Amino acid sequence: MVWVRISKSDSLLFMFLFALPLRCLQATQESPHVYTREEVRSHSSPETRIWVTLGCEVFDVTEFVDLHPGGPSKLMLAAGGPLEPFWALYAVHNQPHVREMLAQYKIGELSPEDKVPSTLKTSDPYIDDPVRHPALKVNSQRPFNAEPPPELLTENYITPNPIFFTRNHLPVPNLDPETYRLHVVGPPGGQSLCLSLDDLYKFPKHEITVTLQCAGNRRSEMTQFKEVRGLEWNIGAISTARWAGARLCDVLAKAGHQLCETEAHVCFEGLDSDPTGTAYGASIPLARAMDPEAEVLLAYEMNGQPLPRDHGFPVRVVVPGVVGARHVKWLGKVSVEPEESYSHWQRRDYKGFSPSVDWDTVDFDSAPSIQELPVQSAITEPKDGETVQSGEVTIKGYAWSGGGRAVVRVDVSLDGGLTWHVAELDGEEQRPRKAWAWRLWQLQAPVPAGRKELNIVCKAVDDSYNVQPDTVAPIWNLRGVLSNAWHRVHVHVAP
Amino acid sequence: MVWVRISKSDSLLFMFLFALPLRCLQATQESPHVYTREEVRSHSSPETRIWVTLGCEVFDVTEFVDLHPGGPSKLMLAAGGPLEPFWALYAVHNQPHVREMLAQYKIGELSPEDKVPSTLKTSDPYIDDPVRHPALKVNSQRPFNAEPPPELLTENYITPNPIFFTRNHLPVPNLDPETYRLHVVGPPGGQSLCLSLDDLYKFPKHEITVTLQCAGNRRSEMTQFKEVRGLEWNIGAISTARWAGARLCDVLAKAGHQLCETEAHVCFEGLDSDPTGTAYGASIPLARAMDPEAEVLLAYEMNGQPLPRDHGFPVRVVVPGVVGARHVKWLGKVSVEPEESYSHWQRRDYKGFSPSVDWDTVDFDSAPSIQELPVQSAITEPKDGETVQSGEVTIKGYAWSGGGRAVVRVDVSLDGGLTWHVAELDGEEQRPRKAWAWRLWQLQAPVPAGRKELNIVCKAVDDSYNVQPDTVAPIWNLRGVLSNAWHRVHVHVAP
C-alpha cells in the first residue's frame, strides 16, 4: 500500500495516472493515429492547434475552446497535456454527456510507451519529491515553489489541495506515519513529550478555515519597480483550506507549559533539512501560542484529508492570521525559549525594511520578524492585457487581512483610482476577531461608453480600517516581501 | 471648597487666576502705565509688538522672542495673553533667573478691573463648562472641541492634562463626587451594581499609558480634497496620558457577567445629555471588555490627578487601541446587550465608507462601527510654510497604531516620497500586543545643497506591517474620518 504513506489528495492524482493503462485496454481495437506525449505537448496554442489527452486518448479541442462552459482560459490551462488533474478538481466533468461531447474531438491515441509516466533515477535530493498538479505555475522546481493560476485561484472558496500554493525551502521529507514522533520539550524541571500521530489524535480535534499567504506574494510587482532577491510570485502565493488538528495550547499545557509574564517564544523545527542537516525553523510569541482564541493548530488534516506531502505530512503548524513562514511543515520539534528561533528564516529573512535599505546597509536585527500580515487584495479576473467586452465587465478577486481582522469592504476602480465602486463580498461569514480566511469578491460594472481601455484597480479595507497603499515604490524592500499596494490590471475593450 | 468638585489639573489654572490679585498687592507702589486685557490682546505679532502678562504685570517681549530657549514659536503661543498657563506646563520657568530676565521687559500693569476674569451669566447650557487652557486651538466652543498646537503636541511624551485634546459632544456635566453613582446592569436573573467612587476605588487599581485619537483627527486634509461634514481637526486630535482606574472586566465579573459564545456588546451611557435628555452613548464588543489583556479601564485618574471635568470627571471609559468615541466620559451606566449601542454615535456616525458614497446614497448599516484605528503618523515640526535653515533640518512627529500594534518604523522623505530616511523612535518601550501608546520620533537630515524648498513626508509602519496610504483622495469619506494618508509639509529653505 504505497499510497498510505502519501496524502489522500495526492492519491487522487496518482489514481488517475495509474488508471490510464487499465482504461486503454478497454478502448476500441481499430487502428487509431498514435502520438507521443511530446507531440501532444507541442499542440498548446490556437496557432499549433490545441490538443489534450484523457486516459490514452488524444483530442483536438481547438474548435471547442471558445464553447467551454467554464470559459476558454480554464480549458487552456490543460492545453498540450492531460485533462484528468483538472477534472479531478471540478466534479462537474464526471458526467456521460461531457465524455460524449469530448468524443467528437478525438484524433488518436497515445503511443504505448507514453501511457505511463517514465521514472527517473538520479542522486538529486529532490528525486523523492511528490508528483505535482500540472496547473501549478512553477516558480522554482528545486525546492518546489508554485502557485495556482489566477483563473483557478478564486474558482473555489476552499482551494483544492492539489493546487494549494506550495512554498518549500528544502526537499520534501518522506515520513512514515507509523514511526513519526513529535518532540515537545517540557519546561525546566518538567517532562518532555514524544507524541505519535495516535497520541496527537487523542487531543480534542479542532477544525478551522484559514488562509495562508506567503510573505512574497505579489513580489513580481515589486521587481517591476526595482530588483529584489526572491522567487517571482505573482498573485497566487495565497490559498485557503479547512485545517484540523490538535490545538497547540492543549499540547503545550499537557507538557506543563504555562503563560508567563516574561516574553517567550514557541520555536518550531521541521524535519526537512539541507545537506548539512540544518532544519527549517521558525517561532511565534508564547502569548499567541497559549491563547485558545488564537486557535494555533498542530494540523494533521487539510480539507478532510491527511496533509499532502507538499503541505507537511503528517503534521504542520497552522498559525491563523500569521505569515506562511511560521506555519512550519513536517513538524519535528516544539520548544519554549526566551528568544525567537535562531533559524535563518526567523532572523535573517521574512522581515520588512525601508525602501532606503539595501544589501550593504541592511541590519536584520533592526526589524521585527513578520508575524501578522497587512491587508491585501488582488484581481483574478480579468487578466492583465486581456480584451473585455463593451457593455458590462465582471471583475473578481480575493481580499484578506492578518491577525483575524475581517475584510469589511473592497473598492474597485475602472479608471486607475479616480472613481470607485464597492464590490460584493462572497464567502463564509467570519467570527469577530477570528476572521482567519479570505473573502472572495466580485463586481459587475458598466464599461463607460467609448472607452478603449480600462485601468482596473482594487483595494481592500479591514475592520481596523487599515487600507492598502496606493503604489508599490514606497513599500519596496530588498527582499520583496509585504507587497500589498493596490492591484492594477490593464485591459482593452472590444470595439 | 468649590474646587474640590473640579479636577486638580483644572485647579492649577484656577489657582493662577485667583492668585493674581494677591500678587498685585505686593507689587511696587510707583505709578506704572496701566493697560486693559483688551489692549494687551491687540499686541500679539511682531508688527504690533508682542506683549504678555504675568500676574498683574505687562511685558513687551518683542526683543526676547528670538532669544527664547524653547524656541520663538512656543513663546508666540502666549502672545497677547497670560504666561501662567504655559509656565504651568513647563516647570523650567519657575526659577528666579527667569523672573529676573522677564522683569527687564516690564512696561506696565493691568488695570484693576482686568485683574480677575469677568463672569458671565446667561441661559447658555454651556455656561457651566470649565475654563480651558489658552494654548488649545478651538474648533468649536459649544460643544467644546479643541486640540493642542503642533509645537506643544510632541513636546512631552505624556500630554499635560490642560492641553490634552478635548472632544465633547454636549455640555460638560458638573458632577458631585459624593453623590456620583455608576450603574452596572447585572445579567438576567442577576443583581445590578450601584457603585460610588469609593466602591470603585476598592477594585484593584490598574494604571496604563494610552494614546487617545479622535476618528476625525487630520480631517482638515480631507476637506482640502472635497467637503465633508465635521469639525476641522488639524493633526492634534490625539494625545497620550497615564490612566488609572478599575478594570472593566473586574467590575463586570463582580456584577456576574461572563464571556459567552454568542456575540454581545458592552454599552456605555454618559451623564452628558442634550436638551431632550438623550445621553452620549457607545459600545464595544464583550470579548474585548472581558479580556484582561485588553486592559479596558473605568478610569478615575489621568496623569496622577482626578480626571479633569473636560475629560470625564469623575469616571470615564478608556479602551486602549480603540477610537476615542468609545471612551465614554462622565460614565453613568454600563450594560451588556445582544446588540451594539443604539446611540446615534455608534450607529449613524463614526463609520468609514467608500469615496463613492455620498449623503444621498449612504447606508450606515452597511459599515462596521469604528473600533480599532489604522496606523497613523504626522509631522509636528517644522510647520507647513515655515522657512528652515540650510545645512541640516530637524523633523519631529508622532506615530501610533490601533489594536495594541506597535509602531516599528517611521520613514521620512524630503522630496515628496521619492527617497526615504528612517527616523529615530523615542518614547516608552511597548509591551507585545499592548502597544497602546504612541511613539514620538525625530530625524536630523542634511538639506540637499541648492534646494529652495522641501516636500517633507512621513509614513509609519506597525508590527502587522500595515502602512499608511500615499494620498487622501482614495480614502476620502463623507464624514472625514480615518484620515491617515502620508502627512505632508512644505517648507522653504533659507538662502
Interface residues (C-beta under 8 A of the other chain):
Chain A: E263 P285 A287 E293 G352 S354 P355 S356 V357 A367 P368 I370 Q371 E372 L373 P374 V375 G402 G403 R405 V408 R409 D411 G417 T419 W420 H421 V422 P432 R433 K459 V461 D463 S464 Y465 N466 V467 Q468 P469 D470 T471 P474 I475 L482
Chain B: E263 P285 A287 E293 G352 S354 P355 S356 V357 A367 P368 I370 Q371 E372 L373 P374 V375 G402 G403 R405 V408 R409 D411 G417 T419 W420 H421 V422 P432 R433 K459 V461 D463 S464 Y465 N466 V467 Q468 P469 D470 T471 P474 I475 L482
